[in-house]
Amino acid sequence: MKRHAKSPAGRSGPRQRKAPEGAPQSAPEATAVRQLTVGEDAEGQRLDNYLVKVLKGVPRTRIYRGLRKGEFRVNRGRVKADYRLAQGDVLRIPPLHQPPPGAPPVVSDARAEQLRARIVYEDAGLLVVNKPSGLAVHGGSGLNYGLIECLRQLRPEDRYLELVHRLDRDTSGLILIARKPAVLRELHRQLRGDGVDKRYLALVPGRWPRGLRQVEAPLEKNHLQSGERMVRVSREGKPSLTRFAVVESFAEATLVEARPVTGRTHQIRVHARHAGFPLLGDEKYQDERGEALARSLGLRRLFLHAASLRFSLPEVGRIALQAPLDDDLEQILEKLRK
């Protein structure tokens, strides 16, 4: 049976299912009030997330201001940002200025300054950025833009900018961007072998055994009905190996270094969970113990940081780069030390 939202006066409150990823990726320019009927694919999504995905190019601040003022309505009634949509809901969208489909995203001045300050290395063929947590590496799946789109706007003089590898949206740290096709090909060749040494810092609950130096378990991608991407250990998965070492031990947690020998999606996160130590702040894979500890520490993001990279380039030689932990993660460690 299809479920329809009641009018605001008779609604019992927003449903608490997690919003699925994915939504319409573009919409025509709006010059008047519009009425949208929510389809099955948006069932259960938070209203604010749905609006961000549908209204590409409209600043988030404008969307949330409109929600506070009641400009966006569902079934003719005012609703809050966390309202969960139901199939058949009629959504009122007020007049908004929206860039035409295909127009490049507008990167805010604050984001631009942040990224300029986080460039840690640059030469004629390569750019290395200390990516902030919360910024995807590329747009899509409802995101207006990611790191690569930002860099292409900020550096129009660079006619070629391509991601060499990826980091999860919530992971911070070093990421390689090629400025020449030859550099991209060379680094991909090294990534297929053992030419690139990538090391991460991660915080886990409890005491990581010093004798637990590697986790080798095949990993398989598993897409849930909501569209959310998950990874699990499975015999049918691809061979995967991560090496671990204890960096610092605390009474309630352990800071570990993780070195992924293979490069599977969510590899460090799933291998740590498989070992019994899911990463703190990991909304996808953490357990109740880790969730409670993260809450007590005030940790509001995934504690996973790409801290170092080592590789070689023919015209440059051996390159070794490091990126210190962001201040918010350092503050968590200081709390644990005290």
C-alpha positions as CSV (number, residue, x, y, z in Angstrom):
1,M,0.0,0.0,0.0
2,K,1.4,3.4,-0.9
3,R,1.8,5.7,2.1
4,H,0.8,9.4,1.8
5,A,1.8,12.1,4.2
6,K,-1.0,13.6,6.3
7,S,-1.7,17.3,6.4
8,P,0.6,19.1,8.8
9,A,-2.1,19.5,11.4
10,G,-2.7,15.7,11.6
11,R,0.8,14.4,11.0
12,S,2.3,12.5,13.9
13,G,5.8,13.7,13.1
14,P,8.6,13.0,10.7
15,R,9.5,9.3,10.0
16,Q,13.0,8.3,11.2
17,R,14.2,6.1,8.3
18,K,17.6,7.1,6.9
19,A,17.3,9.1,3.7
20,P,18.5,7.2,0.6
21,E,21.1,8.6,-1.7
22,G,20.2,9.7,-5.2
23,A,17.7,12.2,-6.5
24,P,17.0,14.1,-9.8
25,Q,20.3,15.6,-10.8
26,S,19.0,18.7,-12.6
27,A,15.9,20.9,-12.9
28,P,14.9,23.7,-15.2
29,E,15.4,27.3,-14.3
30,A,12.5,28.5,-12.0
31,T,10.8,31.8,-12.5
32,A,7.5,31.1,-10.7
33,V,6.0,28.9,-8.0
34,R,6.3,25.2,-8.9
35,Q,4.4,22.1,-7.6
36,L,6.4,18.8,-7.6
37,T,4.8,15.4,-6.8
38,V,7.2,13.2,-4.9
39,G,7.9,9.9,-6.7
40,E,8.7,6.5,-5.4
41,D,12.4,7.1,-5.8
42,A,12.3,9.9,-3.2
43,E,10.3,8.0,-0.6
44,G,11.8,8.4,2.8
45,Q,14.3,11.2,2.0
46,R,14.7,14.2,4.2
47,L,13.1,17.3,2.7
48,D,16.3,19.4,3.0
49,N,18.4,16.7,1.3
50,Y,15.9,16.3,-1.5
51,L,15.7,20.0,-2.1
52,V,19.5,20.3,-2.3
53,K,19.6,17.6,-4.9
54,V,16.7,18.9,-7.0
55,L,17.6,22.6,-6.9
56,K,21.1,22.3,-8.2
57,G,22.9,25.6,-8.2
58,V,20.7,27.1,-5.5
59,P,22.8,27.9,-2.4
60,R,22.1,25.8,0.7
61,T,21.7,28.9,2.8
62,R,18.8,30.0,0.5
63,I,17.1,26.6,0.8
64,Y,17.3,26.5,4.6
65,R,16.2,30.2,4.9
66,G,13.2,29.3,2.7
67,L,12.4,26.3,5.0
68,R,12.6,28.4,8.1
69,K,10.2,31.0,6.6
70,G,7.7,28.4,5.3
71,E,8.3,29.1,1.6
72,F,8.6,25.4,0.9
73,R,5.5,23.5,1.8
74,V,4.3,19.9,1.6
75,N,0.6,19.2,1.0
76,R,0.0,23.0,1.6
77,G,1.4,22.9,5.1
78,R,4.6,24.1,6.7
79,V,7.2,21.4,7.4
80,K,10.6,21.3,9.0
81,A,13.9,20.5,7.2
82,D,14.0,16.9,8.6
83,Y,10.5,16.0,7.3
84,R,10.6,12.6,5.6
85,L,9.0,12.6,2.2
86,A,6.3,10.1,1.1
87,Q,5.3,9.1,-2.4
88,G,2.5,11.3,-3.5
89,D,3.5,14.3,-1.4
90,V,2.9,17.6,-3.3
91,L,5.9,19.9,-2.7
92,R,5.6,23.7,-3.3
93,I,8.8,25.3,-4.5
94,P,8.9,29.1,-4.4
95,P,10.3,31.3,-7.2
96,L,14.1,30.8,-7.1
97,H,17.0,31.9,-9.3
98,Q,18.5,28.7,-10.6
99,P,21.3,28.3,-13.1
100,P,20.4,26.6,-16.4
101,P,21.3,22.9,-16.7
102,G,24.9,22.3,-17.5
103,A,26.1,25.6,-16.1
104,P,29.3,25.2,-14.0
105,P,28.7,25.3,-10.2
106,V,29.6,28.4,-8.3
107,V,32.2,27.8,-5.7
108,S,31.9,30.0,-2.7
109,D,34.7,32.4,-1.7
110,A,35.1,30.6,1.6
111,R,35.5,27.2,-0.2
112,A,37.9,28.7,-2.7
113,E,40.1,30.2,0.0
114,Q,40.0,26.9,2.0
115,L,41.3,24.9,-1.0
116,R,44.0,27.4,-1.9
117,A,45.4,27.1,1.6
118,R,45.3,23.3,1.4
119,I,47.5,22.9,-1.7
120,V,50.6,21.1,-0.3
121,Y,52.5,20.4,-3.5
122,E,52.6,21.6,-7.1
123,D,54.8,21.1,-10.1
124,A,54.3,21.2,-13.9
125,G,52.5,17.9,-14.0
126,L,51.0,17.4,-10.5
127,L,48.9,19.0,-7.9
128,V,48.5,17.6,-4.3
129,V,45.7,18.8,-2.0
130,N,45.0,18.2,1.6
131,K,41.3,17.5,1.1
132,P,38.9,18.7,3.8
133,S,36.4,16.2,5.3
134,G,32.9,16.6,4.0
135,L,34.0,17.5,0.4
136,A,33.5,14.8,-2.2
137,V,36.2,14.3,-4.7
138,H,33.7,14.9,-7.6
139,G,30.1,15.9,-8.1
140,G,27.2,13.7,-8.8
141,S,24.6,11.7,-6.8
142,G,22.9,15.0,-5.9
143,L,26.1,16.9,-5.2
144,N,26.5,20.2,-7.0
145,Y,30.3,19.9,-7.1
146,G,33.3,18.1,-5.6
147,L,37.0,18.8,-5.2
148,I,37.8,18.4,-8.9
149,E,35.1,20.7,-10.1
150,C,36.2,23.3,-7.5
151,L,39.8,23.1,-8.7
152,R,38.8,23.4,-12.4
153,Q,37.0,26.6,-11.6
154,L,39.7,28.0,-9.4
155,R,42.4,27.3,-11.9
156,P,41.0,28.0,-15.4
157,E,44.6,28.2,-16.6
158,D,45.0,24.5,-16.1
159,R,43.4,22.9,-19.2
160,Y,43.9,19.4,-17.8
161,L,43.0,18.4,-14.2
162,E,42.1,14.8,-13.4
163,L,41.8,12.8,-10.2
164,V,44.6,10.2,-9.9
165,H,42.7,8.3,-7.1
166,R,39.8,8.9,-4.7
167,L,39.1,9.5,-1.1
168,D,35.8,9.0,0.6
169,R,33.8,12.2,1.2
170,D,34.3,12.1,4.9
171,T,38.0,11.2,4.8
172,S,40.4,14.1,4.9
173,G,44.0,14.2,3.7
174,L,46.3,14.0,0.7
175,I,44.9,13.4,-2.8
176,L,46.7,13.5,-6.2
177,I,45.5,15.5,-9.2
178,A,47.3,15.1,-12.5
179,R,47.9,18.2,-14.6
180,K,49.2,16.2,-17.6
181,P,48.0,12.9,-19.2
182,A,51.4,11.4,-19.0
183,V,51.6,12.0,-15.2
184,L,48.1,10.4,-14.8
185,R,49.2,7.3,-16.7
186,E,52.4,7.0,-14.8
187,L,50.8,7.3,-11.4
188,H,48.0,4.8,-12.4
189,R,50.8,2.4,-13.3
190,Q,52.4,2.8,-9.9
191,L,49.0,2.4,-8.1
192,R,48.5,-0.9,-9.9
193,G,51.8,-2.1,-8.4
194,D,53.5,-1.0,-5.2
195,G,55.0,2.3,-6.4
196,V,52.7,4.5,-4.3
197,D,52.9,4.3,-0.5
198,K,49.7,5.6,1.1
199,R,49.3,5.8,4.9
200,Y,46.3,6.9,6.9
201,L,45.7,7.7,10.5
202,A,42.6,6.3,12.1
203,L,41.1,6.3,15.6
204,V,39.4,3.1,16.9
205,P,37.7,2.4,20.2
206,G,39.5,0.1,22.7
207,R,43.0,-1.3,22.7
208,W,44.2,-2.4,19.2
209,P,46.5,-5.5,19.8
210,R,50.0,-4.7,18.7
211,G,50.3,-8.1,17.3
212,L,47.5,-7.5,14.9
213,R,49.5,-6.1,12.0
214,Q,47.4,-6.9,9.0
215,V,43.9,-7.7,8.0
216,E,43.4,-9.8,4.8
217,A,39.8,-10.3,3.9
218,P,38.0,-10.2,0.4
219,L,35.7,-7.3,0.0
220,E,32.5,-7.1,-2.0
221,K,30.4,-4.0,-2.8
222,N,26.8,-4.3,-1.7
223,H,24.2,-1.7,-2.8
224,L,21.2,-1.5,-0.5
225,Q,17.7,-0.9,-1.7
226,S,18.0,2.8,-0.7
227,G,20.9,3.2,-3.1
228,E,23.4,3.5,-0.2
229,R,26.8,2.0,-1.0
230,M,28.1,-0.5,1.5
231,V,31.0,-2.9,1.5
232,R,31.2,-6.2,3.3
233,V,33.7,-9.1,3.8
234,S,32.6,-11.9,1.5
235,R,34.2,-15.0,-0.1
236,E,32.9,-13.7,-3.4
237,G,34.7,-10.4,-2.9
238,K,38.0,-9.2,-4.3
239,P,41.3,-9.9,-2.5
240,S,42.1,-7.1,-0.1
241,L,44.9,-6.5,2.3
242,T,45.5,-3.6,4.8
243,R,48.5,-3.4,7.2
244,F,48.0,-1.7,10.6
245,A,50.4,-0.4,13.2
246,V,49.7,1.2,16.6
247,V,50.8,4.9,16.8
248,E,49.4,5.9,20.2
249,S,47.4,4.1,22.8
250,F,44.9,5.7,25.2
251,A,42.7,4.4,27.9
252,E,39.6,4.2,25.7
253,A,40.9,4.2,22.2
254,T,43.9,3.6,19.9
255,L,45.4,5.8,17.1
256,V,46.5,3.4,14.3
257,E,48.3,3.8,11.1
258,A,46.6,2.0,8.2
259,R,48.4,1.1,4.9
260,P,46.1,-0.2,2.2
261,V,48.1,-2.6,0.0
262,T,45.1,-3.0,-2.3
263,G,42.8,-0.1,-3.1
264,R,39.2,-1.3,-2.5
265,T,36.2,0.9,-1.7
266,H,35.9,1.6,2.1
267,Q,38.8,-0.9,2.6
268,I,40.3,0.5,5.8
269,R,36.9,1.1,7.3
270,V,35.6,-2.4,6.6
271,H,38.8,-4.2,7.5
272,A,39.0,-2.3,10.8
273,R,35.4,-3.3,11.6
274,H,36.2,-6.9,10.5
275,A,39.0,-6.9,13.1
276,G,36.5,-5.8,15.8
277,F,37.6,-2.1,15.8
278,P,35.3,0.0,13.6
279,L,36.6,3.6,13.1
280,L,35.2,6.3,15.4
281,G,32.8,8.6,13.7
282,D,32.0,6.2,10.9
283,E,28.2,6.4,10.4
284,K,28.2,3.5,8.0
285,Y,30.2,0.9,9.9
286,Q,30.6,1.9,13.6
287,D,29.1,-0.1,16.4
288,E,27.3,1.1,19.6
289,R,30.5,1.2,21.6
290,G,32.2,3.4,19.1
291,E,29.1,5.6,18.6
292,A,28.9,6.2,22.4
293,L,32.6,7.0,22.6
294,A,32.5,9.4,19.6
295,R,29.6,11.2,21.2
296,S,31.3,11.6,24.5
297,L,34.4,13.0,22.8
298,G,32.4,15.4,20.7
299,L,33.6,13.8,17.4
300,R,31.4,14.8,14.6
301,R,33.1,13.3,11.6
302,L,34.9,10.2,10.5
303,F,38.4,9.9,12.1
304,L,40.3,8.9,9.0
305,H,43.0,11.0,7.5
306,A,45.3,10.3,4.5
307,A,48.5,11.5,6.3
308,S,51.3,10.6,3.9
309,L,52.1,9.8,0.3
310,R,55.4,8.5,-1.2
311,F,55.9,8.0,-5.0
312,S,58.2,8.8,-7.8
313,L,57.9,10.8,-11.0
314,P,60.5,10.5,-13.9
315,E,61.3,14.1,-14.2
316,V,61.1,14.9,-10.5
317,G,62.4,11.9,-8.6
318,R,61.1,10.6,-5.3
319,I,58.4,12.6,-3.6
320,A,57.4,12.3,0.0
321,L,54.5,14.3,1.4
322,Q,52.8,14.6,4.7
323,A,49.6,16.3,5.9
324,P,49.1,16.9,9.6
325,L,45.7,16.0,11.3
326,D,43.1,18.7,11.1
327,D,42.6,20.8,14.2
328,D,39.3,19.1,15.0
329,L,40.9,15.6,15.1
330,E,43.9,16.9,17.1
331,Q,41.5,18.2,19.7
332,I,40.0,14.7,20.0
333,L,43.4,13.3,20.7
334,E,44.2,15.9,23.3
335,K,41.0,15.0,25.1
336,L,42.0,11.4,25.1
337,R,45.5,12.3,26.4
338,K,44.0,14.2,29.3
